[in-house]
Amino acid sequence: MNEYLKSGRQALRLLYSLVISYSITKAIANLFTNGNTFALPTFHSILLFIVFLSFITRFFLGAYRILSEDIEIEHRRPKILMDVAFFFLQALVFSVFSLNYTDLAFTLWMILVLCFIDLVWLSILDKKWKIKTTTNKQWIYHNTFFICYCTVSLICLQTTVLLVVVSLLAMVFDLFVNLDFYFAPSAGGLRIFVAGPYGDNEAPNVIAKNIQQACDVGKQLALKGHFPFIPHTMLHGWEKDTRFTVEHFKRIDFKWLEFCDGLFLIARSPGADKEHDIAMHKGLKIFHKMEEVPDLAKNGPSGPQSFLVRTRAWILLRLEGGKQ
């Protein structure tokens, strides 16, 4: 990932976290004050605070996860600029929401605005960038439901207790369905660039041996739960095409290295040394032995599936549009 891009996402994540923290602090202050004096909260205020907290928790978890890493690496600056705009709107709504959330009608309006903004955002992701993940689909359904619910409630059915129950159920369902998205570390593994000699000017059997060695390393990384990138296989045979020079290969390799979290160095060579230097400069994790690579696969689930696991799998299948 580009260093400036990563720094920008980290800065945005920090700014978003500060605004959300301010909103929660302001909401708690409003809960325990009446004007400028301390006052115990009413049951009605506590219920609406729970609603506020359920929404801000769900949105914050999603935003923090998206800003923690470059999840869709093929969608670069245009998508991130759009993310910035919608994160700003989202944070602004929560800031306003925290000022007067103890009023039921105001709460319904804020939820309506918040879900509408989020629905527009997700729809753009779906139509323009073809991002059709299970998480995005569930969020679209979630927002559509609350837009309809709040519209009906504002017209004829303003019930605080029902809103609390619906909000908590929606939050639990969201966490249940998107557990892997919210809490899986580094999307379940690292993107690891496999660096090692290729042998442009060597005999075919030497090149074949180098490629096989890189593939073997890639397989071991994949079995440990990571995502290897092996330039040896992608560029194999290109050296026979006279239109390409060593500079072309370097340009391609170094660009893909930007998207990686780490580098596995098989052995030294002029090209591998340069890739290693770039990875060091960018602060990527460097591995020289397979024992140094964390094994994420050994922590995977084993044994018979529980009822909750089967239920979650069934829900995910329905959201993905599959058949039982």
Secondary structure as a PSIPRED ss2 file (coil, helix, strand):
# PSIPRED VFORMAT (PSIPRED V4.0)

   1 M C   1.000  0.000  0.000
   2 N C   1.000  0.000  0.000
   3 E H   0.000  1.000  0.000
   4 Y H   0.000  1.000  0.000
   5 L H   0.000  1.000  0.000
   6 K H   0.000  1.000  0.000
   7 S H   0.000  1.000  0.000
   8 G H   0.000  1.000  0.000
   9 R H   0.000  1.000  0.000
  10 Q H   0.000  1.000  0.000
  11 A H   0.000  1.000  0.000
  12 L H   0.000  1.000  0.000
  13 R H   0.000  1.000  0.000
  14 L H   0.000  1.000  0.000
  15 L H   0.000  1.000  0.000
  16 Y H   0.000  1.000  0.000
  17 S H   0.000  1.000  0.000
  18 L H   0.000  1.000  0.000
  19 V H   0.000  1.000  0.000
  20 I H   0.000  1.000  0.000
  21 S H   0.000  1.000  0.000
  22 Y H   0.000  1.000  0.000
  23 S H   0.000  1.000  0.000
  24 I H   0.000  1.000  0.000
  25 T H   0.000  1.000  0.000
  26 K H   0.000  1.000  0.000
  27 A H   0.000  1.000  0.000
  28 I H   0.000  1.000  0.000
  29 A H   0.000  1.000  0.000
  30 N H   0.000  1.000  0.000
  31 L H   0.000  1.000  0.000
  32 F C   1.000  0.000  0.000
  33 T E   0.000  0.000  1.000
  34 N E   0.000  0.000  1.000
  35 G C   1.000  0.000  0.000
  36 N C   1.000  0.000  0.000
  37 T E   0.000  0.000  1.000
  38 F E   0.000  0.000  1.000
  39 A C   1.000  0.000  0.000
  40 L C   1.000  0.000  0.000
  41 P C   1.000  0.000  0.000
  42 T C   1.000  0.000  0.000
  43 F H   0.000  1.000  0.000
  44 H H   0.000  1.000  0.000
  45 S H   0.000  1.000  0.000
  46 I H   0.000  1.000  0.000
  47 L H   0.000  1.000  0.000
  48 L H   0.000  1.000  0.000
  49 F H   0.000  1.000  0.000
  50 I H   0.000  1.000  0.000
  51 V H   0.000  1.000  0.000
  52 F H   0.000  1.000  0.000
  53 L H   0.000  1.000  0.000
  54 S H   0.000  1.000  0.000
  55 F H   0.000  1.000  0.000
  56 I H   0.000  1.000  0.000
  57 T H   0.000  1.000  0.000
  58 R H   0.000  1.000  0.000
  59 F H   0.000  1.000  0.000
  60 F H   0.000  1.000  0.000
  61 L H   0.000  1.000  0.000
  62 G H   0.000  1.000  0.000
  63 A H   0.000  1.000  0.000
  64 Y H   0.000  1.000  0.000
  65 R H   0.000  1.000  0.000
  66 I H   0.000  1.000  0.000
  67 L H   0.000  1.000  0.000
  68 S H   0.000  1.000  0.000
  69 E C   1.000  0.000  0.000
  70 D C   1.000  0.000  0.000
  71 I C   1.000  0.000  0.000
  72 E C   1.000  0.000  0.000
  73 I C   1.000  0.000  0.000
  74 E C   1.000  0.000  0.000
  75 H C   1.000  0.000  0.000
  76 R C   1.000  0.000  0.000
  77 R H   0.000  1.000  0.000
  78 P H   0.000  1.000  0.000
  79 K H   0.000  1.000  0.000
  80 I H   0.000  1.000  0.000
  81 L H   0.000  1.000  0.000
  82 M H   0.000  1.000  0.000
  83 D H   0.000  1.000  0.000
  84 V H   0.000  1.000  0.000
  85 A H   0.000  1.000  0.000
  86 F H   0.000  1.000  0.000
  87 F H   0.000  1.000  0.000
  88 F H   0.000  1.000  0.000
  89 L H   0.000  1.000  0.000
  90 Q H   0.000  1.000  0.000
  91 A H   0.000  1.000  0.000
  92 L H   0.000  1.000  0.000
  93 V H   0.000  1.000  0.000
  94 F H   0.000  1.000  0.000
  95 S H   0.000  1.000  0.000
  96 V H   0.000  1.000  0.000
  97 F H   0.000  1.000  0.000
  98 S C   1.000  0.000  0.000
  99 L C   1.000  0.000  0.000
 100 N C   1.000  0.000  0.000
 101 Y C   1.000  0.000  0.000
 102 T C   1.000  0.000  0.000
 103 D C   1.000  0.000  0.000
 104 L H   0.000  1.000  0.000
 105 A H   0.000  1.000  0.000
 106 F H   0.000  1.000  0.000
 107 T H   0.000  1.000  0.000
 108 L H   0.000  1.000  0.000
 109 W H   0.000  1.000  0.000
 110 M H   0.000  1.000  0.000
 111 I H   0.000  1.000  0.000
 112 L H   0.000  1.000  0.000
 113 V H   0.000  1.000  0.000
 114 L H   0.000  1.000  0.000
 115 C H   0.000  1.000  0.000
 116 F H   0.000  1.000  0.000
 117 I H   0.000  1.000  0.000
 118 D H   0.000  1.000  0.000
 119 L H   0.000  1.000  0.000
 120 V H   0.000  1.000  0.000
 121 W H   0.000  1.000  0.000
 122 L H   0.000  1.000  0.000
 123 S H   0.000  1.000  0.000
 124 I H   0.000  1.000  0.000
 125 L H   0.000  1.000  0.000
 126 D H   0.000  1.000  0.000
 127 K H   0.000  1.000  0.000
 128 K H   0.000  1.000  0.000
 129 W C   1.000  0.000  0.000
 130 K C   1.000  0.000  0.000
 131 I C   1.000  0.000  0.000
 132 K C   1.000  0.000  0.000
 133 T C   1.000  0.000  0.000
 134 T H   0.000  1.000  0.000
 135 T H   0.000  1.000  0.000
 136 N H   0.000  1.000  0.000
 137 K H   0.000  1.000  0.000
 138 Q H   0.000  1.000  0.000
 139 W H   0.000  1.000  0.000
 140 I H   0.000  1.000  0.000
 141 Y H   0.000  1.000  0.000
 142 H H   0.000  1.000  0.000
 143 N H   0.000  1.000  0.000
 144 T H   0.000  1.000  0.000
 145 F H   0.000  1.000  0.000
 146 F H   0.000  1.000  0.000
 147 I H   0.000  1.000  0.000
 148 C H   0.000  1.000  0.000
 149 Y H   0.000  1.000  0.000
 150 C H   0.000  1.000  0.000
 151 T H   0.000  1.000  0.000
 152 V H   0.000  1.000  0.000
 153 S H   0.000  1.000  0.000
 154 L H   0.000  1.000  0.000
 155 I H   0.000  1.000  0.000
 156 C H   0.000  1.000  0.000
 157 L C   1.000  0.000  0.000
 158 Q C   1.000  0.000  0.000
 159 T C   1.000  0.000  0.000
 160 T H   0.000  1.000  0.000
 161 V H   0.000  1.000  0.000
 162 L H   0.000  1.000  0.000
 163 L H   0.000  1.000  0.000
 164 V H   0.000  1.000  0.000
 165 V H   0.000  1.000  0.000
 166 V H   0.000  1.000  0.000
 167 S H   0.000  1.000  0.000
 168 L H   0.000  1.000  0.000
 169 L H   0.000  1.000  0.000
 170 A H   0.000  1.000  0.000
 171 M H   0.000  1.000  0.000
 172 V H   0.000  1.000  0.000
 173 F H   0.000  1.000  0.000
 174 D H   0.000  1.000  0.000
 175 L H   0.000  1.000  0.000
 176 F H   0.000  1.000  0.000
 177 V H   0.000  1.000  0.000
 178 N C   1.000  0.000  0.000
 179 L H   0.000  1.000  0.000
 180 D H   0.000  1.000  0.000
 181 F H   0.000  1.000  0.000
 182 Y H   0.000  1.000  0.000
 183 F H   0.000  1.000  0.000
 184 A C   1.000  0.000  0.000
 185 P H   0.000  1.000  0.000
 186 S H   0.000  1.000  0.000
 187 A H   0.000  1.000  0.000
 188 G H   0.000  1.000  0.000
 189 G C   1.000  0.000  0.000
 190 L C   1.000  0.000  0.000
 191 R E   0.000  0.000  1.000
 192 I E   0.000  0.000  1.000
 193 F E   0.000  0.000  1.000
 194 V E   0.000  0.000  1.000
 195 A E   0.000  0.000  1.000
 196 G C   1.000  0.000  0.000
 197 P C   1.000  0.000  0.000
 198 Y C   1.000  0.000  0.000
 199 G C   1.000  0.000  0.000
 200 D C   1.000  0.000  0.000
 201 N C   1.000  0.000  0.000
 202 E C   1.000  0.000  0.000
 203 A C   1.000  0.000  0.000
 204 P H   0.000  1.000  0.000
 205 N H   0.000  1.000  0.000
 206 V H   0.000  1.000  0.000
 207 I H   0.000  1.000  0.000
 208 A H   0.000  1.000  0.000
 209 K H   0.000  1.000  0.000
 210 N H   0.000  1.000  0.000
 211 I H   0.000  1.000  0.000
 212 Q H   0.000  1.000  0.000
 213 Q H   0.000  1.000  0.000
 214 A H   0.000  1.000  0.000
 215 C H   0.000  1.000  0.000
 216 D H   0.000  1.000  0.000
 217 V H   0.000  1.000  0.000
 218 G H   0.000  1.000  0.000
 219 K H   0.000  1.000  0.000
 220 Q H   0.000  1.000  0.000
 221 L H   0.000  1.000  0.000
 222 A H   0.000  1.000  0.000
 223 L H   0.000  1.000  0.000
 224 K C   1.000  0.000  0.000
 225 G C   1.000  0.000  0.000
 226 H C   1.000  0.000  0.000
 227 F E   0.000  0.000  1.000
 228 P E   0.000  0.000  1.000
 229 F E   0.000  0.000  1.000
 230 I C   1.000  0.000  0.000
 231 P H   0.000  1.000  0.000
 232 H H   0.000  1.000  0.000
 233 T H   0.000  1.000  0.000
 234 M H   0.000  1.000  0.000
 235 L C   1.000  0.000  0.000
 236 H C   1.000  0.000  0.000
 237 G C   1.000  0.000  0.000
 238 W H   0.000  1.000  0.000
 239 E H   0.000  1.000  0.000
 240 K H   0.000  1.000  0.000
 241 D C   1.000  0.000  0.000
 242 T C   1.000  0.000  0.000
 243 R C   1.000  0.000  0.000
 244 F C   1.000  0.000  0.000
 245 T C   1.000  0.000  0.000
 246 V H   0.000  1.000  0.000
 247 E H   0.000  1.000  0.000
 248 H H   0.000  1.000  0.000
 249 F H   0.000  1.000  0.000
 250 K H   0.000  1.000  0.000
 251 R H   0.000  1.000  0.000
 252 I H   0.000  1.000  0.000
 253 D H   0.000  1.000  0.000
 254 F H   0.000  1.000  0.000
 255 K H   0.000  1.000  0.000
 256 W H   0.000  1.000  0.000
 257 L H   0.000  1.000  0.000
 258 E C   1.000  0.000  0.000
 259 F C   1.000  0.000  0.000
 260 C C   1.000  0.000  0.000
 261 D C   1.000  0.000  0.000
 262 G E   0.000  0.000  1.000
 263 L E   0.000  0.000  1.000
 264 F E   0.000  0.000  1.000
 265 L E   0.000  0.000  1.000
 266 I C   1.000  0.000  0.000
 267 A C   1.000  0.000  0.000
 268 R C   1.000  0.000  0.000
 269 S C   1.000  0.000  0.000
 270 P H   0.000  1.000  0.000
 271 G H   0.000  1.000  0.000
 272 A H   0.000  1.000  0.000
 273 D H   0.000  1.000  0.000
 274 K H   0.000  1.000  0.000
 275 E H   0.000  1.000  0.000
 276 H H   0.000  1.000  0.000
 277 D H   0.000  1.000  0.000
 278 I H   0.000  1.000  0.000
 279 A H   0.000  1.000  0.000
 280 M H   0.000  1.000  0.000
 281 H H   0.000  1.000  0.000
 282 K H   0.000  1.000  0.000
 283 G C   1.000  0.000  0.000
 284 L C   1.000  0.000  0.000
 285 K E   0.000  0.000  1.000
 286 I E   0.000  0.000  1.000
 287 F E   0.000  0.000  1.000
 288 H C   1.000  0.000  0.000
 289 K C   1.000  0.000  0.000
 290 M H   0.000  1.000  0.000
 291 E H   0.000  1.000  0.000
 292 E H   0.000  1.000  0.000
 293 V C   1.000  0.000  0.000
 294 P C   1.000  0.000  0.000
 295 D C   1.000  0.000  0.000
 296 L C   1.000  0.000  0.000
 297 A H   0.000  1.000  0.000
 298 K H   0.000  1.000  0.000
 299 N H   0.000  1.000  0.000
 300 G C   1.000  0.000  0.000
 301 P C   1.000  0.000  0.000
 302 S C   1.000  0.000  0.000
 303 G C   1.000  0.000  0.000
 304 P C   1.000  0.000  0.000
 305 Q C   1.000  0.000  0.000
 306 S C   1.000  0.000  0.000
 307 F H   0.000  1.000  0.000
 308 L H   0.000  1.000  0.000
 309 V H   0.000  1.000  0.000
 310 R H   0.000  1.000  0.000
 311 T H   0.000  1.000  0.000
 312 R H   0.000  1.000  0.000
 313 A H   0.000  1.000  0.000
 314 W H   0.000  1.000  0.000
 315 I H   0.000  1.000  0.000
 316 L H   0.000  1.000  0.000
 317 L H   0.000  1.000  0.000
 318 R H   0.000  1.000  0.000
 319 L H   0.000  1.000  0.000
 320 E C   1.000  0.000  0.000
 321 G C   1.000  0.000  0.000
 322 G C   1.000  0.000  0.000
 323 K C   1.000  0.000  0.000
 324 Q C   1.000  0.000  0.000
